[in-house]
Amino acid sequence: MFRSFVYTIAACSALALASCASVSDAPVAPVTASSEQPERVLMIGLDGVRHDFLDLYDAPYLEALADRGVEAERMIPVMPSKTFVNFYSIATGLYPENHGMTENAPYDREAETGFVNPMSAQDPFWWQGEPIWTTAEREGLTSAIMFWLGSEVEHDGLRPSIWTPYQHDKPYQERVDEVLAWYDAPAEEAPRLAAVYFDRVDSVAHRNGPENAAVAEAVAEVDGYVGQLVEGLRDRGLLETTNIIIVSDHGMAQLSDERIVAVDEWIDFDRVYSPHMEGRWGAGAHPYIFLFSEEGDEAAIDDAYEAINGSGNAHVVAYKAHEMPAHYHLDHPTRGPDLLVVAEAGWSIVAPSLEQSPRRIIPGNHGYDNMDPVMGATFVAAGPRFDGIGEVAPFENVNVYLMIACALGLEPAQTDGDPEVVARVTDGRCPAQ
């Protein structure tokens, strides 16, 4: 792979901060599974790592895992390409219309209430479907989950054996040390399924845009923590039997103050409700907005639909419920929008008449059409199910659940994943059945 020389110095600096090995020290040799221990899965969520960041920036441990195992050309997020939506789709193998997390903060029209963080993170009402850790626990396997979306909720009376309420400011080094400590338990108590989440790259890319030296440093930093986890497994004699799965939730687009679409003239906000423009945080700049009719005023939805699509503006499009593109899968019965308005990648939807004061357009954002390559996520995996496979064609993230279930020998719940895709990504080690 080509690695950008421009960011080498910044990347090496961040690697040192994370106490990881240098590029020349990174492990590259393939490993073989041992029959003495059961297969395990360690899933590492790296928020905001666009599919091409491993080409743009130096990340020796991630590159070594990709060289040893499998890397997707890109992983296709679900729509909208937002964090809560996608990490929960990865966990459940379901589209948003089936797991209910239709946004980072969904609104339920039947309950007439919206998701509010952090309280709703532990409210089962919002989290539908069966996450992979629930499947594992139901079948008697120990799971340990740190900060994964949906892991704070009891599903069917089951929780992960180890789970942690989200602490945004918990130092990354403490996260790594805690995860590795899970594997110091007696063999029968150590987790067969573990997961941990890092937000750094997403936060930095929002503030600076996706192609920036600060992002190079953030990628190198999280790569260092991945390296520590890899070496920790090696030191404990578990690397050969652990499937390490690296996933991100979405990509990132570069924004500009010049690329905005004001929708005030097309939408009568007295007749519709938009959580994005009238919700808890007030009007802002968004890659898409949901609209719900007020008191069943379907004509208001029709009027907005016709005004937007008849405006001649090529940078925004509106879709009615049940008429969205097939790959959106957003028609949840109570949380899918009556009208979805989506901007072209890199453009922002604003409503100046509702703003308390003009909002600055942040340099980087996501949430755009999930099939747009700039929204593509990262998938890298190595271990008994993945070693030696190489690069694979793009696939949807709803297939990751089935890969984990296969590696752990679990009977999967009903998902939207495709066993044929899973078989392709694992080169037949997870047979299509």
N, C-alpha and C positions, 0 to 999 in steps of 0.2 A: 504494500500500500504506500502511496505517496503521503508523506507527513510534512506539513508546512514548516519550513525552516524559520519563518518569521517569528513563530511563537516558542521556539526551543528554549530560549533563556528564561522566559517567564514560566514555562512549564517546569523546567528543572528546579527553579526556585520554589514553586509550590510543592513539588515532590519532596524536597528536603523538609519543608514544613510538616508534611504528612509522614515523615520518617519512613519513606518507602525506598525501594532499591532504585538504582539508576537503570537507564535503558539497557545497558549491557548486562546488568544483573538479573533482569526479568526472566522468569522461567519460560522456556519455550518447548521443552521436551514433552511429548505426549505421555499420558499415564494410562495404565491398564487397570481394569477393575479386579479387585480381589474377592474371592468367594468367602473370605473369613468374616467380612462385615456386610451388613445390609446396605443397600443404596440409600443415600440421603439426598436431600435437595436443600441448597441454600440459595434463596432468591434475593437479589440485591436491586432495589429500586433507585434509579438515578434520575431524579426529576429534571425534565427539560433538556436531556441530552439528545440533540437532533441526530438523525441517522448518519450524517456525514461528519460529525464532530471528531470521530476517530481518524478521519482523513485530514481534517484541518489542523488538529492539535495533537501534541504528543501525549500518549497515555499508554506507557509500556506494559502495564499489567493487563489492561483491557485488550491491547493488541495481542499480547501473548495468549490470552484465553481464546481470542478469535482465531489466531493462527493454529492453536492446538485443537479447537473444536469446530464451532459453526458460528457464522455471522450472517444475519439477514441483510440483503441489499437495503431494505428498510422494513420496519414493522409498521403496519397500518393501524393507527389509533381508531377508536370509535368516535362518533360525532355526538357532541362537540368535542374537539380535541383539547380538553381541559383535564386537570389533574385528578380530581375526585372521580370523575366519570371513568377515566381510563384505568387508573390503578384498581378500581373496583371491578371493571370488566376483566382485567387480567386475573384478579382473584377468583371471580365467579365463572368466567367463560361465557358471560351473557352480554347481550347488547343492552344499552340503557333502557329500551322499551320493556325489557324483561327484569332488570334489577332495580329500576326506579331512581338511580342516581343520575338524573338527566342533566345535571349541571353541578358546578361546585357548591351551589346553594339552591337546590331545586325549590320550586313553588308547587304546592299541591292544590289544585283548584277545588277538589271536593272537600278537603279539610280546611280550605281557605287559610292556609298557613305556610310559612316558608322555613326552610332549613336555616338554623342559626348555629354557627360554630362558637364555642366548643360543645354546647349543651346537646345538640342534635347528634353529635358523633357517637353518643351512647344511647340513642333512642332507636329501638328496633323498627319503629314505624318507617324510617327512611331507607333501611338497608334490606332489600329483598334478595332472593336467590340464596345459593349456598356457596360460601367461599371454600377454597381448597383446604384451609385448615380445619373447617368443620367436617369435611369429608374425611380427613385424616383422623381426627379425634373420634369420629363415629366408628371408625374401623380399628381403633385401639392404638394409633400411632401418636406419639408425642409431637406437638407443634409448639414453636416459640416464635412469636411475631412481635416485632418492634416497629410501631408507628405506621403500619400499613392501613390504608383506608378501609374501614369496616371491621377492623380487628378488635375494636373496643365494645362490640355488641355481642350479646348472646344470641346464637342462632339455634333454634330448636333445642334449647336447654344446654347447649354446648359452647364452650369458649376454648381458645387456645390454652394449652397447659401453662404457658407463660405469655402474658400480654402486657402491654405498657400504654397507659394513656399518653396521648401525643404531648411532647414537650419540645416546642420549636427551638428553644435555646439550649437543649442538651448538647454538650460538646461532642463533636464527631468522634474524638478519640475515646470518650466514655462509651459511645455506642459500640464501637469496634471491640473494646475490651469486654463489654457485657456479652456481646454475641459469642465471642470466643470462650468466655467463661461457661456458657451453656454446654459446650462440648467437653468441659472438664468434669461433668457429672458422670456417675457410673454409666457404663455403656447402655444399660437397659433404660436409663432415664434421659440420656442425651436426646435432643430433638432429631427426629427423622426429617421433619420439615421445619425450616427456619427462614425468616424473612426480615429484612431491615431496609430502612428508607433514608435517603439523603436528598436534601432539597437544594444544595448549594448552587448547582449549575443553573437551574431555573431562575433562582433569585438574581444571580449576577447577569444572566442574559436579558432579563426584563429591564434591568437598570442600564445596560450598556449596549444592547443589541446583540445578535447572535455571533457576529464575526468581529471579535474584539479581543485585545490582549488580556483583559480581565476575565473573559470567558476561558481563554487558554489556561490561565492560572487555576480557575475553578475546576476545569476538567482534570488537570494534573493533580489537584488536591484530592478529589474523590477517587481518582485512580490510585493514589497512594493508599487510601483506606481499603480499597479493593485488594491491593497488594498485601496489606497486613492480614486481611481475612484469608487470602489464599495461603500465605506462609503459615498462618496459625493452624489451618487445616493440615498442611504438610507436617508441621511439627508434632501434631497429635496423631499422625498416621491415618488421617481420614481423607486426604485429598484424592486418592485413587478411587474411592467409592462415593464421592460426593459430586453430584451434578450441580455446578455453579451456574445459575441463570441470571444474566444481567438484563434488566428491562428498563426502558424509560417510557414515559407516558405520552409524549408528543414531541414535536419539533418546535421551531421558533421562527417567526418572520420579522424582518426589519421594518419598522414603522417610520413614518415621517409626519410632521405637522402639515405638510402639503397634501397628504393623502387622507382626507376626511370626507365623510358623507353625512350631511345634516338631514335628518328624517322628519323634522318638525312639520314641514309643509305637506307631508304625505300621511302623517299619522295624527289622529285626534286623540290625544291622551286623556281627554275627558270621557271617552267612550271605550277605551281599552286600558288594560293594566299591563305594564311592563316592569317586572321585578328589577331589570337592569337599570331602568331610568327613573323609577319611582319607589324603589325598594329601600332597604335599610341604609344603603350608602349613598343614595341619591344618584342623579344622572352622571354618567361617565362616558368614557370612550371604550367601545366594545367591538370585538370581531363579529359578533352576532347579537341579536336580541330576541327574546321570547315575548310574544304578545298574547294576552288572554282577554276574551270579550268580557265586558262588564254586564252582569245580569243577563247573559244570553243574547247580547246585541250582536248577532251574527253579521248584520249589515255593516257594522263598524269594521269587522275583519275583512269583509269583501271590499269595502272602500279603500282600506289601507293596502290590500293586496293589489288592487287595480292601479292605485296611484303610484306605488313603488315600481311595479313592473311596466307601467306605462310611461314612466318618467323619462326613459331614454338613457338613464344613468347606467353605464356598463359595469360599474364597480359594486353594485348591490343587487340582490335578488330576494324575492319573498316567496315562501312556500306555505300553502295551507296544510293543516293537519291531514294526514292520509294521502297527501299529494307530494310529499317530499321525495327526493331521490332515494332509490331503493337502498343505497348503502348507508343512509343516515340512521335507520332503525331507532327513531325517536318518538314513535307514536305510543308512548306509555298512556294508559287510559286516564290517568288523573294528573300526570306531570308533563306530558307532552304539550307543546304550545299549540294554540289555535292558529297562530301565524308565526313562522320562523323567518327572520330577516338576517341574511348572511352577507357579509362584505367580502370582496375579493381579498386574497391574502395580501397583507401589508397595508390594508386600508382600515380605517376606524369609523364606526358608526357613532354619531354624536346627536344630542338634542339640546342645542344651545338655549332654547326657551325654558328648559327645565333646570338648567345648571345654576347653582348658587353663585359660582364664579367659573371662568373658563378653566377647563381641565388641560393640563399639559399632556401631550401624547408621549407615552413612555417609548423608549427606543425599541423594545422587543415585546412581542406578544404572540399568543396562540389561541386556538379556538376555531380556526377556519376549517373549510371543507377538509374532511379527514383523508380524502384521496389526493389532495395536493401534496406533491413530494416534499415541500418545505415543512409540512406538518409531520413528516415521517419520523418514527421513533427508532430507538436502538434496540436490537436483540443480539446478544452474544451469549453463547453457552458452551461449557466444556464439562466433561465427565463421561461416565460409562455410556450414556445415551447419545452423546454428541461428538465425541472425539473423532478427528480425522475427516469430518464431513466437508468443511470449507464454506464457501459462500452459497446462500440459497436465495431464491427469488422472494419478493415481498409477500408477506402474509398478514392476516388480521390478528390482533392481539388476543382475541377471544379463544385462540387455540392454545395459549400457554397453560391454562388450567389442565387440559387433557395431557399435555406433556408431563406435567408434574404428577398427575394421577398415574400415568403409565410408569414413570420412574419409581414410584413408591408402591406399585402393585395395588392401587386402589380401584374400587368400583366407582366410576365417576357418576356424579349427578347429571341430570339433563342439562346440556349446555348448547350454545350456538356455535361451538367449535366444529371443525370438520376433520374427522379421523384421517381422511386422505391427505390433508395438509400436514397433519401431525406426522404421518408416516413419511412424507417427503422431507420434512425438516429434520427428522431423526434418521433418515436413510433406512427406513424399515425397522428400526429397533423398537419402535412403537407401531405395531402393525395396524393397518386400517381394518377395522371390523365393524 
